[in-house]
Amino acid sequence: MGSKERNHEESSLRKQILKDLSIGEIDSKREISVMTRLSAQQVELLDALVKLELFKSRSEAVAGLVMKSLAAELDLFKQLKEQADKLDELQETVKELATKALRE
């Protein structure tokens, strides 16, 4: 296989992987940075994915893998988010009541 054919095949594979990772409402602009620590072995695996041109960068690889993980249990994560939102509302109510009680 020639270099041109191999590049086309790699490009097609990359496009298919990115398409497979597209999961609708979660798949939005990557606009927020999140810092994380990974082991050297994990980074080596990310670097291999980048070297194979399956992803453009470590960042894109991590984002794609996170999206894939979330998509696998999307309904469960939606339920968890709803419960977390309810918890936020409850905490705000408790703070308001505590503030009111302390003022009286």
N, C-alpha and C positions, 0 to 999 in steps of 0.2 A: 504494500500500500504506500502510495506516495505521500509526501508531506502535505500537499494541498488537500488530498482526500482525508488524511488523518485530521487536519485542522477542521474541515467541514464536519466530520463525524463527531469530534469533540465539541464543536459549537452546537450541533444538534442535540447531543447528550445534555449539555449544560442547559439549553433552552427547555428540554423535556423535564429535567430535574426542577428548574425554577417554576415551570408550569405545574408540576405535581405538588410543589410546596405552596402554591397559591391557594389560600383558604378563605376567600371572601372577606368578611368583615374584619378579620384579624389581620389580613394582609394589606396593611396600609403603609404609608410612607414611614421610613425608618428615620424618625426625627429626634428621638431621645436616646442619649448615650447611657449605657449601663455598664458600670465597671464590674469585673469579676476576676477571680483568680482561678487559674486552671493548672493542672499538673503539666509537666514537660511532655509527657506522653500524649495528653489530650491535645496540646498545641501542635505536636508533631502530626497528629491525625488531621487537624484542621489545615495545617500547612500542606499536607498531601492532597487534600481536596482542592486547595487553591492552586497548587502546582499542576494538578490535572486539569485545571481551568474549569472545574465544576462550579466554582464560586470565584468571584473577583477578589475577595479579601477574606481574612479571618472573620471580620465583622459580619460580612454577608453570610458566611458559612454558619456562624453561631446563630444569627437571626433566623436563617432557614431551618436549622435544626430545632430551635425553640418553637417556631411556628408549627413545624411538623408534630412536635410533642403535644402542643396545645390542641391541634386539630384532632389528634387521636382521641381525646376526651373532651371535646368542645362543649357538649351538653353539661358535663360535670363541672367544668370550669365556669360556665355561665351561671350555674346554680351557686357555686362558691362565691362568685362576684356579687350576686344578688344578696346573699347572706352577709357578706362583708359590708355592703352598702347599708343594710338594715342595722348592722352593728354600729356603723358610723352615726346613723340617726339616733340610735339609742344612747350612745355615748354623749352626743350633743345635748339630748334631753336631760340626761343625768347631770351634766355640767351646769345647765341652766337652773335646774332644781337646787343643786348644791349652792350655787351663787345666790339664789334667792333666799335660801335658808340662812346663809351666813350674813346676809344684809339685814335680816329682820331681827 
